[in-house]
């Protein structure tokens, strides 16, 4: 396991623990207001799934590299995760020299 994947795994585990703690705290606060167990569980599961999804998107955005075409108006881009320097350079060159679309 390389350093990047270890960092990514650590971020995911820490984030998941924080999300779970937040969901439990909100569930306890809701139950203190007399909300039924079924509604508390529904809210907790919905919050857990949406925050975990947000966590995965954030970690992916932080741990990936994006190469874009520098030509104005061109929307070509490549997103890479967990690649070595040679592969990263190769895709950087591909993004810079890809064939542009013409109307």
C-alpha positions in Angstrom: 0.0 0.0 0.0 1.5 3.3 -1.0 1.4 6.6 0.9 -1.5 8.1 -1.1 -3.8 5.1 -0.5 -2.8 5.0 3.2 -3.7 8.7 3.5 -6.9 8.2 1.6 -7.9 5.3 3.9 -7.1 7.3 7.0 -9.2 10.3 5.8 -12.1 7.9 5.0 -11.9 6.2 8.4 -11.6 9.5 10.3 -14.4 11.0 8.3 -16.7 8.0 8.7 -16.1 8.1 12.5 -17.0 11.8 12.6 -20.1 11.3 10.4 -21.3 8.4 12.6 -20.7 10.5 15.8 -22.7 13.4 14.3 -25.6 11.0 13.3 -25.7 9.5 16.8 -25.7 12.9 18.5 -28.5 14.2 16.2 -30.5 10.9 16.8 -30.2 11.3 20.6 -31.3 15.0 20.4 -34.3 14.0 18.3 -35.3 11.2 20.6 -35.2 13.8 23.5 -38.0 15.6 21.8 -40.2 12.6 21.8 -39.8 11.7 18.2 -40.6 8.0 17.5 -37.9 5.5 17.0 -38.9 4.8 13.4 -38.5 8.5 12.5 -35.2 8.8 14.4 -33.8 5.8 12.5 -35.1 7.1 9.2 -33.5 10.5 9.7 -30.3 8.9 11.0 -30.0 6.5 8.0 -30.7 9.3 5.5 -28.2 11.6 7.2 -25.6 8.8 7.4 -25.9 8.0 3.7 -25.8 11.6 2.4 -22.9 12.6 4.6 -21.0 9.5 3.7 -21.6 10.1 0.0 -20.3 13.7 0.5 -17.3 12.4 2.3 -16.4 10.0 -0.5 -16.8 12.9 -3.1 -14.5 15.1 -1.0 -11.8 12.5 -0.5 -11.9 11.7 -4.2 -11.6 15.3 -5.1 -8.7 15.8 -2.7 -6.8 12.7 -3.8 -7.1 13.0 -7.5 -5.3 15.0 -10.2 -7.1 16.6 -13.1 -5.4 17.5 -16.3 -7.3 19.9 -18.6 -6.9 21.1 -22.2 -5.5 24.6 -22.1 -7.3 25.7 -25.3 -10.1 28.2 -24.6 -13.6 26.7 -25.0 -12.3 23.1 -24.8 -13.8 21.0 -22.1 -11.5 17.9 -22.4 -10.2 16.8 -19.0 -8.7 13.7 -17.4 -9.1 12.8 -13.7 -6.5 10.4 -12.3 -6.2 8.7 -8.9 -3.3 6.6 -7.6 -1.0 6.7 -10.6 2.8 6.9 -10.7 4.7 9.9 -12.0 5.2 8.4 -15.5 1.5 7.7 -16.0 0.7 11.1 -14.6 3.0 12.8 -17.1 1.7 10.6 -20.0 -1.9 11.8 -19.3 -0.8 15.4 -18.9 0.7 15.2 -22.4 -2.4 13.6 -23.8 -4.6 16.3 -22.3 -2.3 19.0 -23.8 -2.1 17.4 -27.3 -5.5 15.8 -27.8 -7.3 16.4 -31.1 -9.6 19.3 -30.8 -13.2 19.2 -32.1 -14.0 21.5 -34.9 -17.5 22.6 -35.9 
